[in-house]
Each structure stands twice: as structure tokens, then as C-alpha cells.
Amino acid sequence: MARGLAWVAAVLVALFLVAPIVAILPLSFSAGSFLFYPLPGLSLRWYQDFFGSDFWLPALWNSLLIGSASAGLATLLGTPAAFGLWRMRGAARAVAMGIVLAPMVVPVIVVAVALLLTFGPIGLVASYSGLIIAHTTLGVPFVVVTVLAALEGFDPVQLRAASACGAGPVSAFFRVCLPQIAPGVAAGAIFAFATSLDEVVIALFIAGPAQRTLPRQMFAGLNDSISLTTTAAAAMLVGLSVLLLLVVAWLQRRGRTQAGG
Amino acid sequence: MNRPALLTAPLLLFLLLTFVAPIGAFLWRGVTDGEVAPVLPRTIAALAGWDGRVAPGEPAFAALVADLREARQRDASAIPRAAARLNADRPGFRGLLPMTARRAEAPFEGTARDAVLAISEEWGEAETWGAIRRAGGPLSAFHVLTALDLRQDAAGSLRAVPEDQAVFRLVLLRSLWISLMVTACCLLLGWPLAWLIATSKGWPATVLLAAVMLPFWISLIVRTAAWMVLLQREGVVNAALGGLGIGPLPLMMNRFAVVLAMVHILLPFMVLPLVAAFRALDPRLPRAAASLGAAPWRVFLRVTLPLCLPGIGAGCLLVFIQALGFYVTPALLGGPNDQMLAWFVGFYATRSVNWGLAAALSVLLLAAVGLCVALYGKLAGFRRPGAA
């Protein structure tokens, strides 16, 4: 009886979570220009508008470029750091972990305003490098956490075995450890990419008109009258997110089978 | 043993440059004052021993004239900067200081005091000089006090600003209140969902988990946009209500819309720690309590709840911490009275260029977040995986 009630509640809450997102997607295929149902007909005109526009398509490219660059940088910095943290002990580890994880809890607005102040005099405001650096900072904790989780399943004795076989520490890392934690590293990179793809506040404060990302452009679109092109942009972001979710799920399954076998 | 530290060094250096140092430099502005001292060094020195009850004597006026004459020759842009800072303390200074500087340039007969008072009566008031002393730096409590709706008068005593000028305490309370409401709603809605995900088997549990994970991955701006499309005057919900003969209701630009969208966005952060807590609960313990004769509510209160409490606390704090820093969702879905601390930080940093106040508000925001993080560390511990 109580369980039946719980099921009703849970299904309603699950609907609450999914329905708003599902509800706006069909609107982007509307032939009309209203934001409600029923649709007057189906068309791709809002997608044509998106791909023909002077600001939506560049915004998509900016998002992909800044996302890839910051995910790459975050992976390059985060993977060795995670490997180091995995072997560190004691107070040094706690302090290093605290610094690495801090970007996850510090409100983004504080980071955005602080970077506006610091980047201004050195010419990094309204520049691609500035935005890439800022997004790397936000994405790197996800890389470290994910790689650390992958390292939990890695037996450090293998490193000693590799060294006994004559491998230096660098080649032991690349030839023994990295292949086994690769799914975790890839998942971390995707988390960092998704973080950048999701980010509005920093883009709002330190990006110039040339660096407008897709979420930043959506923010501008939502601030004045919402057009259905904005829902088309939302649909594209949802598509990208679902794609990333599927890739991560696949990577996690691979990581598990590797750890098991 | 040094190699692990060496591997983390590049990242730590990177974060030091792009995160720790910028935030430190920004927050530093909240507790210091650097705009006025370079312009009025002698005046500030002359005010050091002043009691603050009535306007100071001739030495302070003479120092003011000397400072302003020198400042005009050295760096003309420094005066408006100092004036802007003083204006934040005492409205009117934005015009008063440059005007005094311009007119004090001309030579005058008699005392500096008479000459300056002839330029403006304002200089005869203690509070005008009090503002200069408060901005003298290098350390200063002015911005933090402003962020708490307090001020210090020229004589040094502390009092609350008048009701009609008090803004920030209200904003702080509002931010805490909205975050609290969002956390409570998330706990209420997340509980049954998490319970069933943790205790059911087969596809229904998988479907429920997918319903939590999917929105978790979808961009915050998309989810905010979805609520805007649904709730606006000519949106999906009002059109549907119109079909039933109700409407149109003002569903957007209010507190309701902000809380609704924030609950939608933050709910997964509640459900996932709850699932972890419920999964870790040994199902034999409530069963044992029931078999010993405890009523269901008693089993829940005395066995299930205490065992899950750390996980519940972790979920609540995770939601609360993130809710405190929300910017985009209230900015798009809320009205002027629904903006939270983050919005004011952004406003003072960019639109009114009052970095000191923006930094002081950030100090408050970070203090609240830091408190919650410390609590989270006590409850969940930072090592246990699965909580995040």
C-alpha cells in the first residue's frame, strides 16, 4: 500500500523531471511561430534559421571549439595530477585535493567576476584563450575525480612489475597504466567538455561578441522575446548532451569489463 | 616520494594562476581600500587623530588643498576614481571632489578652511571627512559593513542603516530562504524516487534512474529555457489552461517560477546521494525492528531515518550549496524581487563598477558556502565515493 503510493509519487516526479524538456522539443519543428500546442504544421524552418543565421551557427562552432580545447587542456593537466594524487598521502594530498576540487563548489559568479578583474589588464577578456582557460579551470575537477575513480580499479603492483621488467616510470605509465584507465580518462574529458558546453555565467562576463558560445547566445535569446530558433538551439544542445551521455555510459561499461577481466 | 607531488604540480600551478590568485585578489578588494589613499595621502594623515565629532581644523583643510593640487597635476584620472569610491559612501562626492579640486587650483587669500568652505558647505560637515577617513585604507571594513547594511559614522560608532536603505541583509536572507525552500522541495520530491530506485529491481528502477540522469546531463540553460517556454504568458501551460477556460495566469517573473525551475535543475543532486544512502542501508535492520514489535512509523523514525541521515544531509547540503550560487535561472525566470546574491555580485562588478562591494558580497556568499562544505565534510566525509 505504502509502496504503491510511493510508486505513484515517484512516477509523477520522474515525469516532472523529463516532461519539460520533452515538451519543448517538438516546438522547434513547428511551421508556425507560437510557443504552444497544437502545432499548426511541421517544418524545419527554425533549423534553417539556425543554420543560416549570422550568430547562432558561429555560436555553435565557438561552443565546440572552446569545449574541445578546454576539455583537452583539462585532460592534459588533470590526468597526471590524478595519477600523482593517487600516490600521495597525508596532509599534502588533502591540501592538493582541496585546491583541485574547489572550482566545483565555489559559485561560478565569483569565479567569473574574479577572472574579469584579473584577465582585463592582461588582455584575456573577450579572447578565446581567456574563455578556454576559464572553462578548463571549471572542468578539471571532473577529470581528476573520474581518473581517480578509474585508478581505484588499477593494481599498483603492475607498476612495480613493469619497473622490474626494465620499464622507466614514464613508459610504465604510458604502456601499463594508461591503457587500463583510458576509459576513465576519456569519460573525464567528456565531463570537462560537457561542463564547458553547459557554462553560461563566465561566458556572460568575460566573452566578447566574437566568442559567444551557444548557451551564451541562448541567454541573450531568452532575455528578449523568445523565438522558436531558440528552441531549435535548445534541441541541438539536448541532442549533444544525449550523445555525450551515451558515450559516457558506453565508456563506463568498457571500464567495468576491463576492470573485471 | 617526490614524484607524485611533481605530477600534480602543473595543475596546481595552473589553478593557482587561474583560480586561487584571481579570487584572492578579487576578495582582497572587499576588505581593503586603495582608491582614495593615493589621491589624498596628506589629508588622511591629517585625519589620523581627529575625533570625528565636528569638522577638523585648518591642517586637514590645508592638506586637502595640497593633495588635490598635486593630484590634478600628476594623474587627472585618479580624482574621479577616488570620487566614485567616496560617492559609494556618501552620495554627492562624485561631483564634490572634482569640483573642489578644480576650484582649489586658484590661489586664495586667508585660511584654506575658509577657501574650501566657500567652494562647498559640504566640507563643514563631519561626515564628509568621515567618508575620507573610512576610505583611507589600506585595510577597511567599509564594504563588508555595507554588505551587512551597517555603517560606521565619523566618530567610529556602528549602527544599522535606515530601513528604506537596507538592501543587502534582505538579499542575503532571500538567497538563504530560496535555497532552503528548494532544498526542502528536492528532499520531499526526491525521497520516494530515490527509495524506489534503491530498493526495486528490473526495468522500472532503470527507467526511474534514467529519468534522473537524463536531465542531469542536459544544459542548465536548456532547462531554464524549457520552463520559460512552458510558463510564459503565451506559453504551453497558459495555452492549455486557456483551453479549460482558465487563464492566462502570471506564471513567470515570480518566486514560484524560480523555485520550480531550481528544484527541477537540482533534484538529481538530491536523488543520487539518497540512492547511495538507501542502498547502503541493511534491509534486515528495519525488518528486525518490525519483528520486535515496532510500528512502521517507529521503525522509520528510530531505525531507517538515523541510518540514512548522513546521506540525507549530504544531499541537502549539495543542493543548498549550489542553490546559493544560482545566477542564470533567477535572472531569466524571476522578477526584481527574486534576484539572489550572485546577481548582485555581478551587478556591482559590471554595471555599477563597485568592486569593493561586489567582493564583500562574494565574501558573504563564500562564507555561507564554506560553512556548508565544512558541514558536508563532517557528515559525508570527502573520501567516500558515491556521494557526488
Interface residues (C-beta under 8 A of the other chain):
Chain A: A2 A6 W7 A9 A10 V11 V13 A14 L15 F16 L17 V18 P20 I21 A23 I24 L27 F34 L35 F36 Y37 L77 G78 P80 A81 F83 G84 L85 W86 R87 M88 A92 A96 M97 I99 V100 L101 A102 P103 V105 V106 P107 V108 I109 V110 V111 A112 V113 A114 L115 L116 L117 T118 F119 I133 A134 T136 T137 V140 V144 V145 A149 E152 P169 A194 L197 D198 V200 V201 L204 F205 P215 M218 F219 L222 N223 I226 T230 T231 A234 L237 V238 S241 V242 L244 L245
Chain B: R3 P4 A5 L6 L7 T8 A9 P10 L11 L12 F14 L15 L16 T18 F19 V20 A21 P22 I23 A25 F26 L27 R29 L189 G190 P192 L193 W195 L196 V207 L208 A211 V212 M213 L214 P215 W217 I218 S219 L220 I221 V222 R223 T224 A225 A226 W227 M228 V229 L230 Q232 E234 G235 V236 N238 A239 A240 H264 L267 P268 P296 I321 L324 G325 Y327 V328 L332 A342 V345 G346 A349 T350 W355 A358 S362 L365 L366 V369 V373 F382 P385 A388
